[in-house]
Amino acid sequence: MILEVEQLAVRYHEVPAVHRVSFSVQAGEIVALLGSNGSGKSSILRAIAGLTAPSSGRIVFDSRDITREPTHVRAALGLTLVPEGRRLFPKLSVDKNLRLGGYARRDLEEIEQALALVFTLFPVLKERRLQMVGTLSGGEQQMVAIGRGLTAKPKLLMLDEPSWGLAPKLVTKIIDTIQAINASGVTILLVEQSVHRALAIAHRACVIQTGRIVLEGTGQELLGNASLQKAYLGI
């Protein structure tokens, strides 16, 4: 297992957001966390990344207990979060935003190799390399956000709502790219609002409802169970 989450609980101002959630991710998998808005999915990712302190529970990454480790240590170990809303620097170029993902890396050749992968996945970013990120379309900005995550050379890439605010055609492009990233050897933990598309590429999925896991299974199992989709996913 590259990631083990054990009895994770998260509170905001004493209000429970996540209730003793446990799940694991094997190296090479795409695992999806699904559920309605406010169900606790993003809180789980933030706790794993170290941006939110859990009130209880344990997080093990690559056989190391990281529950109390700071965010920069987790990132150096190969744990990368692409947050919801992209969080880019609009007045910096595409190139500079991408390179910020590898700020902790010392091997310049590796950074160039990572950039080459990003430009292979997203050729339009190579064309826009010197353009200010704030002038890009929403879809292009999402490509930059994912590319920045890849320049960190992650072992586990966590994607929080990567299709947020995108047109259906661009959603398909992003989902296809997530599959390509996984095929290149990167493990993926995905929070995604496009349920059908997420289940179509996920090896396994967990359905989150009011901070609890209410359902688990392979992507195909959940995709093929209409009653479960209606009960827990609203589709």
Buried (B, 14 or more C-beta within 10 A) or exposed (E): EBBBBBEBBBBEEEEBBBBBBEBBBEEEBBBBBBBBEEBBBBBBBBBBBBBBEBBEBBBBBBEEEBBEBEBEEBBEBBBBBBBBEBEBBEEBBBBBBBBBBBEEBEEEEEBEEBBEBBBEBBEBBBEBBEBBBEEBEEBBBBBBBBBBBBBBBBBBBBBBBBBBBBEEEBBBBBBEBBEEBBEEEBBBBBBBBBBEBBBBBBBBBBBBBBBBBBBEBEBBBBBEBEEBBEEBBEE
